[in-house]
Each structure stands twice: as C-alpha cells, then as structure tokens.
Amino acid sequence: MRRPGLILIPLATLLLPGCVARTVAGVVTAPVRVVSQGADWATTSQDEADRARGREIRRREERLGELQEDYERLERRCLDGNDRACREAVALRAEMDELRQGIPLEPED
C-alpha cells in the first residue's frame, strides 16, 4: 500500500518546485502589493487632481454665467425704479465677485 505513495513523492518533487516557488513569491510580495495599493487609494495623482480642478472651474464658470443673466435682469428692473431688484442685484454682484476669485484668468493672445 505504501509503494504507490512512494512512487508519487519523487514525481511530486519534480512538479511542485515551480508551484511552491510561485506561492512563496506570492506570499512574500503580498504585503508590498497591499501597501502600494493602499498608497494608490490614499493619494491623488496629478492627473486626477487636474481633472477635479477642471471640473470645479467649469462648475464655477457655469454658475457665474447663470448669475450674470440674473444680474442683468435685476439691473434692468433696478433702472426702472424697483428698489428690491437693486438690493438683489447688489447681493448677486457680491456672489459673482467671489466666484471670479476661484476662476483663473485666461492669458490674452
């Protein structure tokens, strides 16, 4: 009964070293891979930061455009003598000025 097992042992030693080596290498490098993956998740790449900054600038520009339209409408009403429209226009202008600070200036050609 022991003879078939004894025959398989030398055969297994020829076939298993590659598998064992790969397993050992996988176990040894696993902590390094886990740490590097954690670092990837914890940090933002420059490309990701640039895309996020671009989205934020576009959002501010869109909001600024909406405020500009509202401001022009309120300004017309203000010129017609509507005091409430004048107060609202002043508040909108303050919000617009604050938004402009976060939008970079385009260089002139």
LUMZA-750350 format. One record per residue: residue number from 0; residue in one letter; x, y, z of N, C-alpha, C, CB in turn. Coordinates in Angstrom, 1 decimal, m for minus. Glycine has a CB too. Layout:
N
NUM, a, X, Y, Z, X, Y, Z, X, Y, Z, X, Y, Z
...
REM end
This chain:
109
0, m, 0.8, m1.2, 0.0, 0.0, 0.0, 0.0, 0.8, 1.3, 0.0, m0.9, 0.0, 1.2
1, r, 2.0, 1.2, 0.6, 2.8, 2.4, 0.7, 3.6, 2.6, m0.6, 3.8, 2.3, 1.8
2, r, 3.7, 1.6, m1.4, 4.5, 1.7, m2.6, 4.0, 2.8, m3.6, 4.6, 0.4, m3.3
3, p, 2.7, 2.8, m3.9, 2.2, 3.9, m4.8, 2.5, 5.3, m4.3, 0.7, 3.7, m5.0
4, g, 2.4, 5.5, m3.0, 2.7, 6.8, m2.4, 4.2, 7.1, m2.5, 2.3, 6.8, m0.9
5, l, 5.0, 6.1, m2.4, 6.5, 6.3, m2.5, 6.9, 6.7, m3.9, 7.2, 5.1, m2.0
6, i, 6.1, 6.1, m4.9, 6.4, 6.4, m6.3, 6.0, 7.9, m6.6, 5.7, 5.4, m7.2
7, l, 4.9, 8.3, m6.0, 4.4, 9.7, m6.3, 5.3, 10.8, m5.7, 3.0, 9.8, m5.8
8, i, 6.0, 10.5, m4.6, 6.8, 11.5, m3.9, 7.9, 12.0, m4.9, 7.4, 11.0, m2.7
9, p, 8.7, 11.2, m5.5, 9.7, 11.8, m6.4, 9.1, 12.5, m7.6, 10.6, 10.7, m6.9
10, l, 8.0, 12.0, m8.1, 7.3, 12.7, m9.2, 6.8, 14.0, m8.7, 6.1, 11.8, m9.7
11, a, 6.2, 14.1, m7.5, 5.7, 15.4, m7.0, 6.8, 16.4, m6.8, 4.9, 15.1, m5.7
12, t, 8.0, 15.9, m6.3, 9.1, 16.8, m6.1, 9.6, 17.4, m7.4, 10.3, 16.1, m5.4
13, l, 9.4, 16.8, m8.5, 9.8, 17.3, m9.8, 8.8, 18.4, m10.3, 10.0, 16.2, m10.8
14, l, 7.5, 18.1, m10.0, 6.5, 19.0, m10.5, 6.2, 20.2, m9.6, 5.2, 18.2, m10.7
15, l, 6.3, 20.0, m8.3, 5.9, 21.1, m7.3, 6.9, 22.2, m7.1, 5.7, 20.4, m6.0
16, p, 8.2, 22.1, m7.3, 9.0, 23.3, m7.0, 8.6, 24.6, m7.7, 10.4, 23.0, m7.4
17, g, 8.1, 24.5, m8.9, 7.7, 25.8, m9.6, 6.4, 26.3, m8.9, 7.4, 25.5, m11.0
18, c, 5.5, 25.5, m8.5, 4.3, 25.9, m7.8, 4.7, 26.5, m6.5, 3.3, 24.8, m7.7
19, v, 5.5, 25.8, m5.8, 5.9, 26.2, m4.4, 6.7, 27.6, m4.5, 6.8, 25.1, m3.7
20, a, 7.5, 27.7, m5.5, 8.3, 28.9, m5.6, 7.3, 30.1, m6.0, 9.3, 28.8, m6.8
21, r, 6.4, 29.9, m6.8, 5.4, 30.9, m7.1, 4.6, 31.3, m5.9, 4.5, 30.5, m8.3
22, t, 4.2, 30.3, m5.1, 3.4, 30.5, m3.9, 4.2, 31.3, m2.9, 2.9, 29.2, m3.3
23, v, 5.4, 30.9, m2.7, 6.3, 31.6, m1.8, 6.5, 33.0, m2.2, 7.7, 30.9, m1.6
24, a, 6.8, 33.2, m3.5, 7.0, 34.6, m4.1, 5.7, 35.4, m3.9, 7.4, 34.5, m5.5
25, g, 4.5, 34.8, m4.1, 3.3, 35.5, m3.9, 3.0, 35.9, m2.5, 2.1, 34.6, m4.4
26, v, 3.4, 35.0, m1.5, 3.2, 35.3, m0.1, 4.2, 36.4, 0.3, 3.4, 34.0, 0.7
27, v, 5.4, 36.3, m0.2, 6.4, 37.3, 0.2, 6.1, 38.7, m0.4, 7.8, 36.9, m0.3
28, t, 5.6, 38.8, m1.6, 5.3, 40.1, m2.2, 3.9, 40.6, m1.9, 5.4, 40.0, m3.7
29, a, 3.1, 39.8, m1.3, 1.7, 40.3, m0.9, 1.7, 41.5, m0.1, 0.9, 39.1, m0.2
30, p, 2.4, 41.6, 1.0, 2.4, 42.8, 1.8, 2.8, 44.1, 1.1, 3.3, 42.7, 3.1
31, v, 3.8, 43.9, 0.2, 4.2, 45.1, m0.6, 3.1, 45.5, m1.6, 5.5, 44.7, m1.4
32, r, 2.4, 44.6, m2.2, 1.3, 44.9, m3.1, 0.2, 45.6, m2.3, 0.8, 43.7, m3.8
33, v, m0.1, 45.1, m1.1, m1.2, 45.6, m0.3, m0.9, 47.1, 0.1, m1.4, 44.8, 1.0
34, v, 0.4, 47.3, 0.5, 0.8, 48.7, 0.9, 0.8, 49.6, m0.3, 2.2, 48.6, 1.5
35, s, 1.2, 49.2, m1.4, 1.2, 50.0, m2.6, m0.2, 50.3, m3.1, 2.1, 49.4, m3.8
36, q, m1.1, 49.4, m3.0, m2.5, 49.6, m3.3, m3.1, 50.6, m2.4, m3.3, 48.3, m3.4
37, g, m2.8, 50.5, m1.1, m3.3, 51.4, m0.1, m2.8, 52.8, m0.4, m2.9, 51.0, 1.3
38, a, m1.5, 52.9, m0.8, m0.9, 54.2, m1.1, m1.6, 54.8, m2.3, 0.6, 54.1, m1.4
39, d, m1.9, 54.0, m3.3, m2.7, 54.5, m4.5, m4.0, 55.0, m4.1, m2.8, 53.3, m5.5
40, w, m4.7, 54.3, m3.3, m6.1, 54.7, m2.8, m6.0, 56.0, m2.0, m6.8, 53.6, m2.1
41, a, m4.9, 56.1, m1.2, m4.8, 57.3, m0.3, m4.4, 58.5, m0.9, m3.9, 56.9, 0.9
42, t, m3.7, 58.4, m2.1, m3.2, 59.6, m2.7, m3.9, 59.9, m4.0, m1.7, 59.5, m3.0
43, t, m3.8, 61.1, m4.4, m4.4, 61.6, m5.7, m3.3, 61.8, m6.7, m5.4, 62.8, m5.5
44, s, m3.4, 61.3, m7.8, m2.4, 61.5, m8.8, m2.6, 62.9, m9.4, m2.5, 60.5, m10.0
45, q, m1.6, 63.4, m10.0, m1.7, 64.8, m10.6, m2.7, 64.9, m11.7, m0.3, 65.2, m11.2
46, d, m2.9, 63.8, m12.4, m3.9, 63.8, m13.5, m5.3, 63.9, m12.9, m3.8, 62.5, m14.3
47, e, m5.5, 63.1, m11.8, m6.8, 63.2, m11.1, m7.1, 64.5, m10.5, m6.9, 62.1, m10.0
48, a, m6.1, 65.1, m9.9, m6.2, 66.5, m9.3, m6.5, 67.5, m10.4, m4.9, 66.8, m8.6
49, d, m5.8, 67.4, m11.6, m6.1, 68.3, m12.7, m7.5, 68.2, m13.2, m5.1, 68.0, m13.8
50, r, m8.0, 66.9, m13.3, m9.4, 66.7, m13.8, m10.4, 67.3, m12.8, m9.7, 65.2, m14.0
51, a, m10.1, 67.1, m11.5, m11.0, 67.6, m10.5, m11.0, 69.2, m10.5, m10.7, 67.1, m9.1
52, r, m9.9, 69.7, m10.7, m9.7, 71.2, m10.7, m10.5, 71.7, m12.0, m8.2, 71.6, m10.8
53, g, m10.4, 71.1, m13.1, m11.1, 71.5, m14.3, m12.6, 71.4, m14.1, m10.6, 70.6, m15.5
54, r, m13.1, 70.3, m13.5, m14.5, 70.2, m13.2, m15.0, 71.4, m12.3, m14.8, 68.9, m12.6
55, e, m14.2, 71.7, m11.3, m14.6, 72.7, m10.4, m14.6, 74.1, m11.1, m13.6, 72.8, m9.2
56, i, m13.6, 74.3, m12.0, m13.6, 75.6, m12.7, m14.8, 75.7, m13.6, m12.3, 75.7, m13.5
57, r, m15.1, 74.6, m14.3, m16.3, 74.6, m15.2, m17.6, 74.8, m14.5, m16.3, 73.3, m16.0
58, r, m17.7, 74.2, m13.3, m18.9, 74.4, m12.5, m19.0, 75.9, m12.0, m18.8, 73.5, m11.2
59, r, m17.9, 76.5, m11.6, m17.9, 77.9, m11.3, m18.3, 78.8, m12.4, m16.6, 78.3, m10.7
60, e, m17.7, 78.5, m13.6, m18.0, 79.3, m14.8, m19.4, 79.2, m15.2, m17.1, 78.9, m16.0
61, e, m20.0, 78.0, m15.1, m21.4, 77.8, m15.4, m22.3, 78.6, m14.4, m21.8, 76.3, m15.3
62, r, m22.0, 78.5, m13.1, m22.7, 79.3, m12.1, m22.6, 80.8, m12.3, m22.2, 78.9, m10.7
63, l, m21.4, 81.2, m12.7, m21.1, 82.6, m13.0, m22.0, 83.1, m14.2, m19.6, 82.9, m13.3
64, g, m22.1, 82.3, m15.2, m23.0, 82.6, m16.3, m24.4, 82.8, m15.9, m22.8, 81.6, m17.4
65, e, m24.9, 81.9, m15.1, m26.3, 81.9, m14.6, m26.5, 83.2, m13.8, m26.7, 80.7, m13.7
66, l, m25.5, 83.5, m12.9, m25.7, 84.7, m12.1, m25.6, 86.0, m13.0, m24.5, 84.8, m11.0
67, q, m24.8, 86.0, m14.0, m24.7, 87.1, m14.9, m26.1, 87.4, m15.6, m23.6, 86.9, m16.0
68, e, m26.7, 86.4, m16.0, m28.1, 86.6, m16.6, m29.0, 87.1, m15.6, m28.6, 85.2, m17.2
69, d, m29.0, 86.6, m14.4, m29.9, 87.1, m13.3, m29.6, 88.5, m13.0, m29.9, 86.2, m12.1
70, y, m28.3, 88.8, m12.9, m27.9, 90.2, m12.6, m28.3, 91.2, m13.6, m26.3, 90.2, m12.5
71, e, m28.2, 90.8, m14.9, m28.6, 91.7, m16.0, m30.2, 92.0, m15.9, m28.3, 91.2, m17.4
72, r, m30.9, 90.9, m15.6, m32.4, 91.1, m15.5, m32.7, 92.0, m14.3, m33.0, 89.7, m15.3
73, l, m32.0, 91.8, m13.2, m32.3, 92.6, m12.0, m31.8, 94.0, m12.2, m31.6, 92.0, m10.8
74, e, m30.8, 94.2, m12.9, m30.2, 95.6, m13.2, m31.3, 96.4, m14.0, m28.9, 95.5, m13.9
75, r, m31.9, 95.7, m15.0, m32.9, 96.4, m15.8, m34.1, 96.8, m14.9, m33.4, 95.5, m16.9
76, r, m34.5, 95.9, m14.0, m35.6, 96.3, m13.1, m35.2, 97.4, m12.2, m36.0, 95.0, m12.3
77, c, m33.9, 97.3, m11.7, m33.4, 98.4, m10.8, m33.5, 99.7, m11.5, m32.0, 98.1, m10.4
78, l, m33.1, 99.8, m12.8, m33.1, 101.0, m13.5, m34.5, 101.5, m13.7, m32.4, 100.8, m14.9
79, d, m35.5, 100.6, m13.7, m36.9, 101.0, m13.8, m37.4, 101.5, m12.5, m37.7, 99.8, m14.3
80, g, m36.6, 101.5, m11.4, m37.1, 102.0, m10.2, m37.4, 101.0, m9.1, m38.2, 102.9, m10.4
81, n, m37.2, 99.7, m9.3, m37.5, 98.7, m8.4, m36.4, 98.6, m7.3, m37.7, 97.3, m9.1
82, d, m36.6, 99.0, m6.1, m35.6, 99.0, m5.1, m35.2, 97.6, m4.6, m36.1, 99.8, m3.8
83, r, m36.2, 96.7, m4.6, m35.9, 95.3, m4.2, m34.9, 94.7, m5.2, m37.2, 94.5, m4.1
84, a, m35.1, 94.9, m6.5, m34.3, 94.4, m7.6, m32.9, 95.0, m7.4, m34.8, 94.8, m9.0
85, c, m32.8, 96.2, m7.0, m31.4, 96.8, m6.7, m30.7, 96.1, m5.6, m31.6, 98.3, m6.4
86, r, m31.4, 95.8, m4.5, m30.8, 95.1, m3.4, m30.3, 93.7, m3.8, m31.7, 95.0, m2.2
87, e, m31.2, 93.0, m4.6, m30.9, 91.7, m5.1, m29.7, 91.7, m6.0, m32.1, 91.0, m5.7
88, a, m29.7, 92.7, m6.9, m28.5, 92.9, m7.8, m27.2, 93.1, m7.1, m28.8, 94.0, m8.8
89, v, m27.2, 93.8, m6.0, m26.0, 94.0, m5.2, m25.6, 92.7, m4.6, m26.3, 95.1, m4.1
90, a, m26.5, 91.9, m4.1, m26.2, 90.6, m3.5, m25.6, 89.7, m4.6, m27.4, 90.0, m2.8
91, l, m26.2, 89.7, m5.7, m25.7, 88.8, m6.8, m24.3, 89.2, m7.3, m26.7, 88.9, m8.0
92, r, m24.1, 90.5, m7.3, m22.8, 91.1, m7.7, m21.7, 90.6, m6.8, m22.8, 92.6, m7.8
93, a, m22.0, 90.6, m5.5, m21.1, 90.1, m4.5, m20.8, 88.7, m4.7, m21.6, 90.4, m3.0
94, e, m21.8, 87.9, m4.9, m21.6, 86.4, m5.2, m20.7, 86.2, m6.4, m22.9, 85.7, m5.3
95, m, m21.0, 87.0, m7.5, m20.2, 86.9, m8.7, m18.8, 87.3, m8.5, m20.9, 87.8, m9.8
96, d, m18.5, 88.3, m7.7, m17.1, 88.7, m7.4, m16.4, 87.6, m6.7, m17.1, 90.0, m6.6
97, e, m17.1, 87.0, m5.8, m16.5, 85.9, m5.0, m16.1, 84.7, m5.9, m17.4, 85.4, m3.8
98, l, m17.1, 84.3, m6.8, m16.8, 83.2, m7.7, m15.7, 83.5, m8.7, m18.1, 83.0, m8.5
99, r, m15.6, 84.8, m9.1, m14.5, 85.1, m10.0, m13.1, 84.9, m9.4, m14.6, 86.6, m10.5
100, q, m13.0, 85.0, m8.1, m11.7, 84.8, m7.5, m11.2, 83.3, m7.7, m11.8, 85.1, m6.0
101, g, m12.1, 82.4, m7.8, m11.7, 81.0, m8.0, m11.6, 80.5, m9.4, m12.7, 80.1, m7.3
102, i, m11.7, 81.5, m10.4, m11.6, 81.1, m11.8, m10.3, 81.7, m12.3, m12.9, 81.6, m12.6
103, p, m9.4, 80.9, m12.8, m8.1, 81.5, m13.3, m8.4, 82.4, m14.5, m7.1, 80.4, m13.6
104, l, m7.6, 83.4, m14.7, m7.6, 84.3, m15.8, m7.0, 83.6, m17.0, m7.0, 85.6, m15.5
105, e, m7.6, 83.8, m18.2, m7.1, 83.3, m19.4, m6.0, 84.3, m19.9, m8.2, 83.0, m20.5
106, p, m4.9, 83.9, m20.3, m3.9, 84.8, m20.9, m4.4, 85.4, m22.2, m2.5, 84.1, m21.0
107, e, m4.1, 86.7, m22.4, m4.5, 87.3, m23.6, m3.5, 87.0, m24.7, m4.7, 88.8, m23.5
108, d, m4.0, 86.8, m25.9, m3.0, 86.5, m27.0, m2.4, 87.7, m27.6, m3.8, 85.8, m28.2
REM end
